[in-house]
């Protein structure tokens, strides 16, 4: 360790060498000296040594970056940020300001020199590394969310330039950096205690970018857009123009005839965020949204099950929002019977899959496989039971036995799927820490060094098989990733606090109280097993309500003890923590 400290000290001293090549190579060498790639963590032997000179060391790196726009220099800076994340707070604003300035200098076409294509490519790659370093810095201060507001003066102007056309010819000069900019914006809309006026100013250009050119970035746009809806909800919903702006994005996708089903799914996710986060506040768009969905089924029916599932979920969300109004709109569209038949049929659809190497097969659901999807269906169908019987469309009133049968089946399937998910989560918790690279900076050759892995081979074989199917004409590109929609997404939702059993039971009891004769007829149409299950759910509901109260109190206590703040989608696409939406950062960096 002593010798290694001497080496690091001498290399840092070379940053003062009069020769630029020496200073440059010293800065690049520091990246490997500071960070232990094999163990995916900073080298403990030099942590105190480097930490003591962190500020002047970063200044030296910025001085070098002023002389040359090199991605290698920015990578070294990014390693410093991640290796000393607990010390970044005092330097965060200056770091962001420097990195944002360097990004605009490297990425701005007006600053390109000489027309040399190779230099141009290197400059833009270095600009991308600036964004990556900013993201690493934003990740490093998650435990001190109050710092995010202090970084906005440096980051918001940069993001504004990426999201806006230039003032000369109206072109977007930073299109290739859109994905990076959206990730940074997602941090600023998710981790801050509240969305500020400065960040809110990016809402309009974000949406306009989609309409002007960024159609293909909807999946990335959805993350900060959901945060604007859920974490600044009152500001968003108080202005009908904001609601209409988001609806126009949904309308553009669902109203397009030639559009990938993946894009339809993303539009449906945005619609779900809009409807569930704004219960009772957006009546003006519900009927139009239903019209888009009905026209989609009539004119360009979805081919894939995952797309059909998402479209039907939006009908369920509208029913949960306002069941009587939704049914009235479907009646006006002449679509009540066809939509309900499609929905109930989808709930019963299944397919056989192989479950082992012996050729054994099992029947699995084709639609609504995850617990969130099942809950959406339960809340939507249960909401129909709350509509006065006289106001139900004839086809719905006649189909109440089928609706309740479907609800009982969903309750059973949800219970099984939820228990399986909890078991999987417990197993994942037990496996935490097994992968040395989980939270560290990964070397591009790490996977090769570790040798072959059976799971990796299975994944590769699966992809190769799907690609072979594509070549043989047996599917579409969507097939390659369709299975992802089959799994329950790591997401939270505004309906998470709604107990699906209690909601169904209360709706059922309301139907029995308001229309005892019709309710008796519906019950008589059920099988003895279904009647027994229904009675068991009714009997258990009060105890379940008490258990939920205890769980909520425990969750509130945990949150008060230091849990994350609520609302929104975080960068990277994984789980968030509150009831307002989905997703959080992946935490990996590769150099």
C-alpha positions as CSV (number, residue, x, y, z in Angstrom):
1,X,0.0,0.0,0.0
2,X,2.8,2.5,0.8
3,X,4.5,1.9,-2.6
4,X,1.1,2.3,-4.3
5,X,0.6,5.6,-2.5
6,X,4.0,6.8,-3.7
7,X,3.0,5.9,-7.3
8,X,-0.3,7.7,-7.1
9,X,1.4,10.8,-5.6
10,X,4.0,10.9,-8.4
11,X,1.3,10.5,-11.0
12,X,-0.7,13.4,-9.5
13,X,2.5,15.5,-9.5
14,X,2.8,14.9,-13.2
15,X,-0.4,16.8,-13.7
16,X,1.8,19.9,-13.1
17,X,4.4,18.9,-15.8
18,X,4.9,21.7,-18.4
19,X,4.4,19.2,-21.2
20,X,0.8,18.7,-22.2
21,X,1.1,15.1,-23.3
22,X,2.6,14.2,-19.9
23,X,-0.3,15.9,-18.1
24,X,-2.8,14.2,-20.3
25,X,-1.4,10.7,-19.8
26,X,-1.2,11.2,-16.1
27,X,-4.8,12.2,-15.9
28,X,-5.8,9.1,-18.0
29,X,-3.6,6.8,-15.8
30,X,-5.3,8.1,-12.6
31,X,-8.6,6.4,-13.7
32,X,-7.1,3.0,-13.2
33,X,-5.0,3.9,-10.2
34,X,-8.0,5.3,-8.3
35,X,-10.5,2.6,-9.1
36,X,-10.0,-1.1,-8.6
37,X,-11.8,-2.7,-11.6
38,X,-11.4,-6.2,-10.3
39,X,-13.3,-5.5,-7.1
40,X,-15.5,-2.8,-8.5
41,X,-14.7,-0.2,-5.8
42,X,-12.2,2.6,-5.1
43,X,-8.8,1.5,-3.9
44,X,-8.8,1.9,-0.1
45,X,-5.1,2.4,0.1
46,X,-5.3,5.7,-1.7
47,X,-8.8,6.9,-0.8
48,X,-7.6,9.2,2.0
49,X,-4.6,10.4,-0.1
50,X,-6.8,11.4,-3.1
51,X,-9.7,12.6,-1.1
52,X,-7.5,15.2,0.6
53,X,-6.7,16.8,-2.7
54,X,-10.0,16.2,-4.4
55,X,-10.8,19.9,-5.3
56,X,-7.4,20.8,-6.8
57,X,-7.3,17.5,-8.6
58,X,-10.6,18.1,-10.3
59,X,-9.4,21.6,-11.2
60,X,-6.4,20.1,-13.0
61,X,-8.8,17.9,-15.0
62,X,-10.9,20.8,-15.9
63,X,-7.8,22.8,-17.0
64,X,-6.9,19.9,-19.3
65,X,-10.4,19.7,-20.6
66,X,-10.2,23.4,-21.5
67,X,-7.2,22.5,-23.7
68,X,-8.7,19.4,-25.4
69,X,-12.1,17.9,-25.5
70,X,-11.3,14.3,-24.6
71,X,-13.7,11.6,-23.5
72,X,-10.8,10.0,-21.6
73,X,-10.4,13.0,-19.4
74,X,-14.1,13.1,-18.7
75,X,-14.1,9.4,-17.9
76,X,-11.4,10.1,-15.2
77,X,-13.5,12.8,-13.8
78,X,-16.5,10.5,-13.7
79,X,-14.5,7.9,-11.9
80,X,-13.6,10.5,-9.3
81,X,-17.3,11.4,-8.9
82,X,-18.4,7.8,-8.3
83,X,-15.4,6.8,-6.2
84,X,-15.9,9.8,-3.9
85,X,-19.6,10.3,-4.1
86,X,-19.9,11.1,-0.4
87,X,-17.7,14.1,-0.9
88,X,-19.3,15.6,-4.0
89,X,-21.8,17.8,-2.3
90,X,-19.6,20.9,-1.9
91,X,-18.3,20.6,-5.5
92,X,-21.6,19.6,-7.1
93,X,-22.7,23.0,-8.5
94,X,-19.3,23.9,-9.9
95,X,-18.9,20.5,-11.4
96,X,-22.3,20.7,-13.1
97,X,-21.6,24.2,-14.4
98,X,-18.2,23.1,-15.8
99,X,-19.6,20.0,-17.3
100,X,-22.6,21.8,-18.8
101,X,-20.3,24.4,-20.3
102,X,-18.0,21.8,-21.8
103,X,-21.0,19.9,-23.2
104,X,-22.3,22.9,-25.0
105,X,-18.8,23.7,-26.3
106,X,-18.2,20.2,-27.5
107,X,-21.7,19.5,-28.9
108,X,-22.6,22.8,-30.5
109,X,-22.3,22.6,-34.2
110,X,-21.3,26.3,-34.3
111,X,-18.1,25.5,-32.3
112,X,-17.0,22.7,-34.6
113,X,-13.6,23.4,-36.1
114,X,-12.1,22.7,-39.4
115,X,-14.7,20.3,-40.7
116,X,-12.6,17.3,-39.7
117,X,-15.0,14.5,-39.4
118,X,-12.8,12.5,-37.1
119,X,-12.3,15.4,-34.7
120,X,-16.1,16.1,-34.9
121,X,-16.9,12.6,-33.9
122,X,-14.4,12.7,-31.0
123,X,-15.9,16.0,-29.8
124,X,-19.4,14.7,-29.8
125,X,-18.4,11.5,-28.0
126,X,-16.7,13.7,-25.4
127,X,-20.0,15.7,-25.1
128,X,-21.8,12.4,-24.4
129,X,-19.3,11.6,-21.7
130,X,-20.0,15.0,-20.1
131,X,-23.7,14.0,-19.9
132,X,-22.6,10.7,-18.4
133,X,-20.5,12.4,-15.8
134,X,-23.4,14.7,-14.9
135,X,-25.6,11.7,-14.5
136,X,-23.1,10.0,-12.2
137,X,-22.9,13.2,-10.1
138,X,-26.7,13.3,-9.9
139,X,-26.7,9.7,-8.8
140,X,-24.1,10.4,-6.2
141,X,-26.2,13.0,-4.3
142,X,-29.5,11.0,-4.1
143,X,-29.2,10.9,-0.3
144,X,-29.1,14.7,-0.1
145,X,-32.0,15.6,-2.4
146,X,-32.0,19.2,-1.4
147,X,-28.8,19.6,-3.5
148,X,-30.7,19.0,-6.7
149,X,-32.3,22.5,-6.6
150,X,-28.9,24.1,-6.3
151,X,-27.8,22.4,-9.6
152,X,-30.7,23.7,-11.6
153,X,-29.1,27.0,-12.6
154,X,-26.3,25.0,-14.3
155,X,-28.4,22.3,-15.9
156,X,-31.7,23.8,-16.9
157,X,-30.2,26.2,-19.5
158,X,-28.3,23.2,-21.0
159,X,-31.4,21.1,-21.1
160,X,-33.4,24.0,-22.6
161,X,-31.0,24.2,-25.5
162,X,-31.3,20.4,-26.2
163,X,-35.1,20.5,-26.1
164,X,-35.5,23.7,-28.1
165,X,-34.9,24.7,-31.8
166,X,-32.2,27.2,-32.5
167,X,-33.0,30.8,-33.3
168,X,-31.5,30.8,-36.8
169,X,-33.4,28.2,-38.9
170,X,-35.6,26.4,-36.3
171,X,-33.5,23.2,-36.4
172,X,-32.8,21.2,-33.3
173,X,-29.0,21.2,-33.0
174,X,-28.6,18.6,-30.2
175,X,-30.9,15.8,-31.3
176,X,-28.3,13.1,-30.8
177,X,-28.0,14.0,-27.1
178,X,-31.8,13.7,-26.5
179,X,-31.6,10.5,-24.5
180,X,-28.9,11.9,-22.2
181,X,-30.8,15.1,-21.7
182,X,-34.0,13.2,-20.8
183,X,-32.1,11.1,-18.2
184,X,-30.8,14.2,-16.6
185,X,-34.2,15.8,-16.6
186,X,-35.7,12.7,-15.0
187,X,-33.3,13.1,-12.1
188,X,-34.3,16.7,-11.7
189,X,-38.0,15.9,-11.7
190,X,-37.8,12.8,-9.5
191,X,-35.3,13.3,-6.7
192,X,-36.0,17.0,-5.9
193,X,-38.3,17.6,-2.9
194,X,-40.6,19.5,-5.3
195,X,-40.5,20.5,-9.0
196,X,-39.3,24.1,-9.3
197,X,-40.4,26.8,-11.6
198,X,-37.1,26.5,-13.5
199,X,-37.6,22.8,-14.2
200,X,-41.3,23.3,-14.9
201,X,-40.2,25.6,-17.7
202,X,-39.0,22.6,-19.6
203,X,-42.4,20.9,-19.7
204,X,-43.6,22.8,-22.8
205,X,-40.4,22.3,-24.9
206,X,-40.3,18.7,-23.8
207,X,-43.7,18.1,-25.3
208,X,-43.0,20.2,-28.4
209,X,-39.9,18.2,-29.1
210,X,-42.0,15.1,-29.3
211,X,-44.3,16.7,-31.9
212,X,-41.5,18.3,-33.9
213,X,-39.2,15.3,-34.2
214,X,-38.7,13.1,-31.1
215,X,-41.6,10.6,-31.7
216,X,-39.1,7.7,-31.3
217,X,-38.1,8.9,-27.9
218,X,-41.5,8.5,-26.3
219,X,-40.3,5.8,-23.9
220,X,-37.7,8.2,-22.5
221,X,-40.0,11.2,-22.6
222,X,-42.5,9.3,-20.6
223,X,-40.2,9.3,-17.5
224,X,-40.0,13.0,-16.8
225,X,-43.4,13.6,-18.3
226,X,-44.9,11.3,-15.7
227,X,-43.1,13.2,-13.0
228,X,-44.5,16.5,-14.2
229,X,-48.0,14.9,-14.0
230,X,-47.6,13.1,-10.6
231,X,-45.1,15.2,-8.6
232,X,-46.4,18.6,-9.7
233,X,-50.0,17.4,-9.9
234,X,-51.9,20.4,-8.8
235,X,-49.9,22.7,-11.1
236,X,-50.4,20.3,-13.9
237,X,-54.1,19.7,-13.6
238,X,-55.0,23.3,-12.7
239,X,-54.3,24.4,-16.2
240,X,-56.4,22.6,-18.9
241,X,-53.8,23.4,-21.4
242,X,-51.3,21.2,-19.7
243,X,-53.8,18.3,-19.8
244,X,-54.5,18.9,-23.4
245,X,-50.8,19.0,-24.2
246,X,-50.2,15.6,-22.8
247,X,-53.4,14.2,-24.4
248,X,-52.2,15.5,-27.8
249,X,-49.1,13.2,-27.4
250,X,-51.4,10.2,-26.7
251,X,-53.7,11.2,-29.6
252,X,-50.8,11.5,-32.0
253,X,-49.7,8.0,-31.3
254,X,-53.0,6.2,-31.0
255,X,-54.4,8.1,-34.0
256,X,-51.5,7.1,-36.2
257,X,-52.3,4.2,-38.6
258,X,-48.7,3.2,-39.3
259,X,-47.2,3.0,-35.8
260,X,-45.3,0.2,-34.0
261,X,-47.2,-1.5,-31.3
262,X,-44.4,-0.7,-28.9
263,X,-45.2,3.0,-29.4
264,X,-48.9,2.2,-28.7
265,X,-47.9,0.6,-25.4
266,X,-45.9,3.8,-24.4
267,X,-48.9,6.0,-25.3
268,X,-51.1,3.8,-23.1
269,X,-48.6,4.1,-20.2
270,X,-48.8,7.8,-20.5
271,X,-52.6,7.7,-20.7
272,X,-52.6,5.6,-17.5
273,X,-50.5,8.1,-15.7
274,X,-52.8,10.9,-16.8
275,X,-56.0,9.2,-15.8
276,X,-54.9,7.6,-12.5
277,X,-53.0,10.7,-11.3
278,X,-55.9,13.1,-12.1
279,X,-59.0,11.3,-10.8
280,X,-62.0,13.5,-11.1
281,X,-60.1,16.4,-12.8
282,X,-59.8,15.5,-16.5
283,X,-63.4,14.8,-17.6
284,X,-62.7,16.7,-20.8
285,X,-60.4,14.0,-22.3
286,X,-61.9,10.7,-21.0
287,X,-64.5,10.4,-23.8
288,X,-62.0,11.3,-26.5
289,X,-59.5,8.8,-25.1
290,X,-62.1,6.1,-25.3
291,X,-62.8,7.1,-28.9
292,X,-59.1,6.6,-29.7
293,X,-59.1,3.2,-28.1
294,X,-62.3,2.1,-29.9
295,X,-61.1,3.3,-33.2
296,X,-57.8,1.5,-32.7
297,X,-59.7,-1.8,-32.2
298,X,-62.0,-1.2,-35.1
299,X,-59.5,0.1,-37.7
300,X,-56.1,-1.3,-36.8
301,X,-56.7,-4.1,-34.3
302,X,-53.6,-4.9,-32.2
303,X,-51.7,-8.0,-33.3
304,X,-49.7,-8.7,-30.2
305,X,-51.3,-9.7,-26.8
306,X,-49.2,-7.2,-24.9
307,X,-50.6,-4.3,-27.0
308,X,-54.1,-5.5,-26.7
309,X,-53.6,-5.8,-22.9
310,X,-52.5,-2.2,-22.7
311,X,-55.4,-0.8,-24.7
312,X,-57.9,-2.8,-22.6
313,X,-56.3,-1.6,-19.4
314,X,-57.1,2.0,-20.5
315,X,-60.7,1.1,-20.7
316,X,-60.5,-0.3,-17.2
317,X,-58.7,2.8,-16.0
318,X,-61.5,5.0,-17.4
319,X,-64.1,2.8,-15.7
320,X,-62.2,3.3,-12.4
321,X,-62.1,7.0,-13.1
322,X,-65.9,7.2,-13.8
323,X,-67.7,4.0,-14.6
324,X,-71.1,5.5,-15.5
325,X,-69.6,8.2,-17.7
326,X,-67.3,5.6,-19.4
327,X,-70.2,3.2,-20.2
328,X,-72.2,6.1,-21.5
329,X,-69.3,7.1,-23.8
330,X,-68.9,3.5,-25.0
331,X,-72.6,3.4,-25.8
332,X,-72.4,6.6,-27.8
333,X,-69.6,5.0,-29.8
334,X,-71.6,1.8,-30.3
335,X,-68.8,-0.2,-28.8
336,X,-69.9,-1.4,-25.3
337,X,-70.7,-4.9,-26.3
338,X,-67.6,-5.4,-28.5
339,X,-65.2,-4.0,-26.0
340,X,-66.6,-6.0,-23.1
341,X,-66.6,-9.2,-25.2
342,X,-63.0,-8.6,-26.3
343,X,-62.0,-7.9,-22.7
344,X,-63.7,-10.9,-21.1
345,X,-62.3,-13.1,-23.9
346,X,-58.8,-11.8,-23.3
347,X,-59.1,-12.6,-19.6
348,X,-59.8,-16.2,-20.5
349,X,-57.2,-16.6,-23.3
350,X,-54.3,-18.8,-22.5
351,X,-51.5,-20.6,-24.3
352,X,-49.4,-23.7,-23.7
353,X,-45.8,-23.4,-23.0
354,X,-43.0,-25.9,-22.3
355,X,-42.1,-25.9,-18.6
356,X,-39.1,-28.4,-18.6
357,X,-36.8,-30.3,-20.8
358,X,-39.0,-33.4,-20.8
359,X,-41.6,-31.7,-23.0
360,X,-44.0,-31.0,-20.2
361,X,-46.5,-28.2,-20.9
362,X,-48.5,-25.8,-18.9
363,X,-51.3,-23.3,-19.7
364,X,-50.4,-19.7,-19.0
365,X,-52.4,-16.5,-19.4
366,X,-52.0,-14.6,-22.6
367,X,-53.1,-11.2,-21.3
368,X,-53.0,-9.4,-17.9
369,X,-50.2,-11.6,-16.5
370,X,-48.8,-9.2,-13.9
371,X,-50.3,-8.3,-10.6
372,X,-50.6,-4.6,-11.7
373,X,-52.5,-5.6,-14.8
374,X,-54.8,-7.8,-12.8
375,X,-55.5,-5.1,-10.3
376,X,-56.4,-2.6,-13.0
377,X,-58.9,-5.1,-14.4
378,X,-60.3,-5.8,-10.9
379,X,-60.8,-2.1,-10.2
380,X,-62.3,-1.4,-13.6
381,X,-64.8,-4.3,-13.6
382,X,-65.7,-3.8,-9.9
383,X,-66.5,-0.1,-10.7
384,X,-69.2,-1.3,-13.1
385,X,-71.0,-2.9,-10.0
386,X,-71.3,0.6,-8.5
387,X,-73.3,2.0,-11.4
388,X,-77.0,2.1,-10.7
389,X,-78.6,-0.9,-12.3
390,X,-81.0,1.2,-14.3
391,X,-78.1,3.1,-15.8
392,X,-76.3,0.1,-17.1
393,X,-76.3,-0.6,-20.8
394,X,-78.5,-3.6,-21.6
395,X,-75.5,-5.7,-22.7
396,X,-73.6,-5.0,-19.5
397,X,-76.6,-5.6,-17.3
398,X,-77.2,-9.0,-19.0
399,X,-73.5,-9.8,-18.6
400,X,-73.1,-9.1,-14.9
401,X,-72.8,-12.9,-14.1
402,X,-69.9,-13.1,-16.5
403,X,-68.3,-9.9,-15.1
404,X,-68.5,-11.2,-11.5
405,X,-67.2,-14.6,-12.6
406,X,-64.3,-12.9,-14.2
407,X,-63.7,-10.8,-11.1
408,X,-63.7,-13.9,-8.9
409,X,-61.2,-15.6,-11.2
410,X,-59.0,-12.5,-11.2
411,X,-59.0,-12.3,-7.4
412,X,-57.8,-15.9,-7.2
413,X,-55.1,-15.4,-9.9
414,X,-54.0,-12.1,-8.2
415,X,-53.5,-13.9,-4.9
416,X,-51.4,-16.6,-6.5
417,X,-49.3,-14.2,-8.6
418,X,-48.8,-11.8,-5.6
419,X,-47.5,-14.6,-3.4
420,X,-45.2,-15.8,-6.2
421,X,-43.9,-12.2,-6.7
422,X,-43.2,-11.8,-2.9
423,X,-41.3,-15.1,-2.9
424,X,-39.3,-14.0,-5.9
425,X,-38.5,-10.7,-4.2
426,X,-37.4,-12.5,-1.1
427,X,-35.1,-14.8,-3.2
428,X,-33.7,-11.7,-5.0
429,X,-32.9,-10.1,-1.6
430,X,-31.0,-13.2,-0.5
431,X,-29.0,-13.0,-3.7
432,X,-28.0,-9.4,-3.2
433,X,-24.3,-8.9,-3.1
434,X,-23.4,-12.0,-5.0
435,X,-22.3,-9.9,-8.1
436,X,-19.2,-7.9,-7.4
437,X,-20.1,-5.6,-10.3
438,X,-23.6,-4.8,-9.1
439,X,-23.0,-1.3,-8.0
440,X,-19.6,-0.5,-9.4
441,X,-18.0,0.8,-12.5
442,X,-17.7,-2.0,-14.9
443,X,-14.9,-2.8,-17.2
444,X,-15.9,-3.6,-20.7
445,X,-14.0,-6.9,-20.5
446,X,-15.4,-8.0,-17.2
447,X,-17.9,-10.5,-18.7
448,X,-15.2,-12.0,-20.9
449,X,-12.8,-12.4,-17.9
450,X,-15.4,-14.3,-15.9
451,X,-15.7,-17.0,-18.4
452,X,-18.9,-18.6,-19.7
453,X,-22.0,-18.7,-17.7
454,X,-24.9,-21.1,-18.1
455,X,-27.5,-18.4,-17.7
456,X,-25.7,-16.2,-20.2
457,X,-25.7,-19.0,-22.7
458,X,-29.4,-19.6,-22.2
459,X,-30.1,-15.9,-22.8
460,X,-28.0,-15.9,-26.0
461,X,-29.7,-19.1,-27.2
462,X,-33.1,-17.5,-26.6
463,X,-32.2,-14.4,-28.6
464,X,-30.6,-16.4,-31.4
465,X,-33.8,-18.5,-31.6
466,X,-35.9,-15.4,-31.9
467,X,-33.7,-13.9,-34.5
468,X,-33.9,-17.2,-36.5
469,X,-37.7,-16.9,-36.3
470,X,-37.5,-13.4,-37.7
471,X,-35.3,-14.5,-40.6
472,X,-37.8,-17.3,-41.4
473,X,-40.7,-14.9,-41.4
474,X,-42.2,-16.3,-38.2
475,X,-42.6,-13.0,-36.4
476,X,-41.8,-9.3,-36.1
477,X,-39.1,-7.3,-34.4
478,X,-41.6,-6.7,-31.5
479,X,-41.5,-10.5,-30.9
480,X,-37.9,-10.2,-29.8
481,X,-38.9,-8.3,-26.6
482,X,-42.6,-9.1,-26.3
483,X,-41.9,-11.4,-23.3
484,X,-40.8,-8.3,-21.3
485,X,-44.5,-7.2,-21.2
486,X,-45.4,-10.6,-19.7
487,X,-43.5,-9.9,-16.5
488,X,-44.9,-7.7,-13.8
489,X,-43.0,-4.4,-14.2
490,X,-41.0,-3.1,-11.3
491,X,-43.3,-0.1,-10.8
492,X,-45.5,1.6,-8.4
493,X,-48.8,3.2,-9.2
494,X,-51.5,5.6,-7.7
495,X,-53.7,2.5,-7.2
496,X,-51.2,0.6,-5.1
497,X,-52.9,1.8,-1.9
498,X,-56.2,0.5,-3.2
499,X,-56.9,-3.0,-1.9
500,X,-58.3,-5.0,-4.7
501,X,-60.3,-7.4,-2.5
502,X,-61.9,-4.7,-0.4
503,X,-62.7,-2.6,-3.4
504,X,-64.5,-5.6,-5.1
505,X,-66.3,-6.6,-1.9
506,X,-67.5,-3.0,-1.3
507,X,-68.8,-2.8,-4.9
508,X,-70.5,-6.1,-4.6
509,X,-72.2,-5.2,-1.3
510,X,-73.3,-1.9,-2.8
511,X,-74.9,-3.8,-5.7
512,X,-76.7,-6.1,-3.3
513,X,-77.9,-3.2,-1.2
514,X,-79.2,-1.1,-4.1
515,X,-80.5,-3.9,-6.3
516,X,-81.2,-7.0,-4.1
517,X,-83.3,-8.7,-6.7
518,X,-80.9,-8.3,-9.5
519,X,-78.0,-9.2,-7.2
520,X,-79.7,-12.4,-6.2
521,X,-80.2,-13.4,-9.8
522,X,-76.5,-12.8,-10.5
523,X,-75.4,-14.8,-7.5
524,X,-77.7,-17.7,-8.6
525,X,-76.0,-17.8,-12.0
526,X,-72.6,-18.5,-10.3
527,X,-71.3,-22.0,-9.7
528,X,-71.3,-23.3,-6.1
529,X,-67.5,-22.9,-6.1
530,X,-67.7,-19.3,-7.2
531,X,-70.4,-18.6,-4.6
532,X,-68.2,-20.1,-1.9
533,X,-65.3,-18.0,-3.0
534,X,-67.4,-14.8,-3.1
535,X,-68.7,-15.4,0.4
536,X,-65.1,-16.1,1.7
537,X,-63.9,-12.8,0.3
538,X,-66.8,-10.9,1.9
539,X,-66.2,-12.6,5.2
540,X,-62.4,-11.9,5.2
541,X,-62.7,-8.3,4.0
542,X,-63.0,-6.7,7.5
543,X,-59.9,-8.5,8.8
544,X,-58.0,-7.6,5.7
545,X,-58.9,-3.9,6.2
546,X,-57.4,-4.0,9.7
547,X,-54.3,-5.7,8.4
548,X,-53.9,-3.0,5.8
549,X,-54.1,-0.3,8.4
550,X,-51.3,-1.9,10.4
551,X,-49.2,-2.3,7.2
552,X,-49.7,1.3,6.3
553,X,-48.7,2.5,9.7
554,X,-45.5,0.4,9.5
555,X,-44.7,1.8,6.0
556,X,-45.3,5.4,7.2
557,X,-42.9,4.8,10.1
558,X,-40.3,3.4,7.8
559,X,-40.7,6.4,5.5
560,X,-40.4,8.8,8.4
561,X,-37.2,7.0,9.5
562,X,-35.5,7.9,6.2
563,X,-37.4,6.4,3.3
564,X,-37.4,8.2,-0.1
565,X,-39.8,11.0,-0.9
566,X,-42.9,10.3,-3.0
567,X,-43.8,10.5,-6.6
568,X,-42.8,9.9,-10.1
569,X,-40.5,7.9,-12.4
570,X,-36.8,7.9,-11.8
571,X,-34.0,7.4,-14.3
572,X,-33.1,3.9,-15.6
573,X,-36.5,2.2,-15.7
574,X,-36.5,0.4,-12.3
575,X,-38.6,0.6,-9.3
576,X,-39.5,3.8,-7.5
577,X,-40.8,4.0,-3.9
578,X,-44.0,6.1,-3.8
579,X,-47.6,5.7,-5.0
580,X,-47.4,8.1,-7.8
581,X,-45.6,6.2,-10.5
582,X,-42.7,4.0,-11.5
583,X,-39.0,3.3,-11.9
584,X,-35.5,4.3,-10.6
585,X,-31.8,4.3,-11.7
586,X,-29.8,1.3,-12.9
587,X,-26.6,2.5,-11.3
588,X,-24.2,0.9,-13.8
589,X,-21.4,2.7,-15.6
590,X,-19.1,1.3,-18.3
591,X,-15.8,2.7,-19.4
